[in-house]
């Protein structure tokens, strides 16, 4: 049985609002600062295309993590989430194993089936089959990382004495992102669950389902990892920060209609108020808290590290 204690991650702003463009050097410096401040992990968003006119400019998640890996030594590197069906799973297995080796085993994989149909159409992947493709790709990744030779047919992928070498020292931790029942079952079978903007009440309901699915499959639910991505704005009072935070969350963020993701999950107020709200998350079983600081402001990154996290440890 594995018991996980609370750990604390930091989200990166690798997508922006047009016409602003992501600044690669600033992003790498941001991640390096996160390591110095003691964050456990750094997390990037993932899309290939996002938005139409204007688009959301976005730097590729894995390319950015490779750059961060070269400039850091301890902080774990997370995808929150990688849209798995968009990618050739054999090529991706090589990319991820190489990245994990470069990073010294620091990779954390949040992966999901995706939601943006235009992106699937552009890549040539059938949107309606993304769940089936997700399951297939997960199996291909795991087999290439753990078996000496893979002989299998996963149309259109024909693996014949396929030996992927070098392999990661151990398969990267995998968390499945999403909300519906099929996704929660997938999370139970694949190592854990990552969610987004969930209140303690909503998190508790879905996490109980993940644990139940694991038990039904004969797996140890205590061996599963989970994470909740939460926006946070620490200020002199709740009144001072609530309006700007809600405005930002309405401008740059999406909330899936089929989920319980909500702006109401935002952590806002004084240090003491934010700590109280975060303790409520931990109380329902959230293991990894991934902070999305208000507009990724450096002073917020600092105050979370110096004033919030120590009170939660």
N, C-alpha and C positions, 0 to 999 in steps of 0.2 A: 504494500500500500504506500502511495506517495501522498504526503501532505504538503500543500503549497502555502507559503506565507505571502503576504502582500508585497508586490513589487510595483514600480512606478515608471511608466513610459512617457515619452514625449513625442507628440505628432509634429511633423515637418510640413512646411507650406510649399510643397513642390507643385501645387497648382495655384494660379492667381486669377484675378478678374481682369479681363481685357480692358484697356490696352497695356496694363502692367505685365511684365514678363518675369518669369522666375529667374533669380540670380544664382547661378550655380555656386560661385565662390562663397556667397553669403550663406547658402544652405549648408555647405560643408562646414563652414565655421560655426554655424548654429548647432550642428550635430556634435562637433568637437567640444563646444561649450557645454552642451548637455552632459557629455561624459565627465567633464571636469566638475560639474555641479552634482554629480552622483546619480543621475537618472539611470535606471536599469537598462532601458532600451529606447531606441529611436525608431519612429514609424513613418513610412511614406504612403501616400495615396497612389492609386494605380488606374490609369486610363491610357488608351492610345489616341482616341479622339473624344472630345467632350464639348458639347455645345455646338451651335450652328453659327449664328450671326448676332452678337460676337461669340467666339468660342472661349472656353477656359483654357489658356495656355498651361501645359503640364509637361514637366520633365519626366522621362521614363523612370519608373521606380527602381528597376534592377540596376540600370546604369548609374543612378545616383547612389544607391547603396554600395556599389563597388567603389565609387570614389570615397564615400564615407569610411568604408572598411580600410582604405589605404591611409586615412588620416586619423584613425582612432585605434584603440587596442583592447578595450574592455566592453564598451557599450554594445548590447545586442542590437541586431539589425532586423526590423520587422516590416512586413508588408501588410497594410491594413485597408483594403485587401487586394491581393493579386487576382485579376479576373482570369481564372484558369482556362476556361473553354476557348478563349481567344488565341491561345498559343499552342503551337505544335508540341505535344508532350515529350517527345524524344529529345528535341532540341532544348526544351525548357529543363529537362532533367540534367542535361549537360551544363547548361548555364547556371542552374541553382547549385549543383554539386561543386562547380568551379568557384562560385561566389562564396560558398560556405567554407571551402578549403582556404581561399584567400583570406577570409575573415577569421580563420581559426575556430570554426564551429560556432559562430555567433548568430547564425541565421534563424529567424523566427518567421514562419510562413502563415500569415493569414490569407486564406484563399476563398473565393466565392464564385458563383456561377454567372454573375453579372446581371445588368438590368437595362443597359442602354442599347436599344435595337440597332440604331444607325451604326454604332461601332461594330456590331456583329456583321451587319450587311457589308460594311466596307472591307472587313477582313475575310469575308467569304465563309463565315461559320453560321450554320442555321440556328437562328435565335430560339426557335421553338424546341430544339433538341439540346439546349445548353445543360440541362440537368443530367441527362444521360452522358453527354460528353464530359461533364465534370467528373462523374463517377469513373468513367473509363480512364480519364487522364490521371486521376489520383492513383488508380491501380498501376498504371504504367510507370509513373514516377517511383512509387514504392518498390516495384519489382526491379527496376533498373538500378536503384540504390542499394538493394539488399541481396540480389541473387547474382551468382557468378555468371550465369548465362540465362538469357530469357528466350524461350521459344514460345511464341504466342501470336494469335491473330486478333488484332483489334482494328477491324477495317476502318480506315484505309491503311492502318499501320500493320506491317507484317514484320514481326521481330523474329529473326532467324539467327540463333546462336549469338544473340546480341549481348555483348559484354561492355558495360559502361565503366571505364576506368580513366582516372582514379575516381573512387567513390568517396562520398563524405564519410568521416570517421563514424558517424551515426546519422541516420536520417534526421533532417531538421524537424524541429517541433512544428506540428501542423495544427492550426486552428481554422475551423470552418466558419465563415461569415454568412449571416442570413437569418431568417426569421420563421419561415413556414415549417410545417411538421417534417417534410422530407429533409430539409436542411438540418433540423435539430437531430434527426436520426443519423445523418451523415456526420455531424459533429461528434456524436457518441461513438461512432466507429473509427474515427480518424484522429483522435487525440484531444479534441476540445472545441470550444466555441468562442467566437469573437463577435461582439455586438457593438452597437453604435447608438448613443443618445438614449439609453434605456434607464428609466427610473428604477429604484430598488424594487418596487412592486412588480414591474414588468419583467425585470431580470429574474426575480425569484421564480416566477411562474414558468418561464422558458427553461431556466437552468434545472428545475425539478424534472422537466420532461427529458432533457438531455441525460440526466443521471438515470432516470427510469429506463430509457432506451438502452443505455449501457448495461444495466443490470439484466434486462431481458435478453441481451446478446451474450451474457456470460462474461462481461468485462467489468473491471473494477472501476466504479464511478469516481472513487477518490484518486485515481491516476489521471483523470482528465484535468486539463488546464482551461481556464476561461479568462476573458478580458473584456472590459467595457471602455469604449472611447467616449470621453466626456469633455464638453467645453467648460472652461472655467475662467472666471474673471474675479480677481481679488481686489477689493477696494476699501475705502474708508467706511462705507455702509452699503447695504443692499440697495437702497434707494439711489445711490450715486452710480451704480454700475448696471442696474437691471435694464434700463431703457436702451443704452448703447449696445449691450449684449444681445438683447432681443432683436434689435435692428440688424446687427451683423449676422445673426443666425437666420434671419429671414432673407438676407441678400445672397449669401454664398453657399447655403446648405440645402440639401434635399432630404425629404422624409418620406420613406416608402409608405404608400397607402395601405399596404398589406402587412405592415409592421406596427409595433408600438413605439417606434422612435419618435421623440418629441423634444421640442425646445424646453419643455418643462424639466428635462433631465439636467439642464445646465446647473453648474455649481457656481453660485454667485453670493457675494457679500463680503463681510470682514473675514479675516483669517479664522476666527473662531467659528463663524457661521459656515464657512467652506469646510472646515474640518468636521463639523457636525454632520453636514450633508454627505461627506465622503465616508464617514464612519457608518452611516446608514447603508451605503453600498457594500462595504466590507461585511456588515452584519448579515447580509443575505447571501454571502458566498462569493462576491467578486474578488478574484485573486490578483489580477493585474489591472491596475488603473492606468489608462493611457490618457494623459492630459492634452487637451487642445486649448492652449492659452489664447485669451482674447486677442485676435488679430496677430497672434504669434509674437507679441511684443516682448522684447528682451527683459523689461522690468517684471513682466508676469512670469517669464521662465525663471527668473531669479527668486522671486518671492515664493513661488510654489516650492522650489528646491530648498530654500532656507527657512521658510516659515510653516509651510503646509506639511511636507513629507515627514520632517522630524516628529511632528505631533501624531502621525499615523503609524509610526514604526514601533 
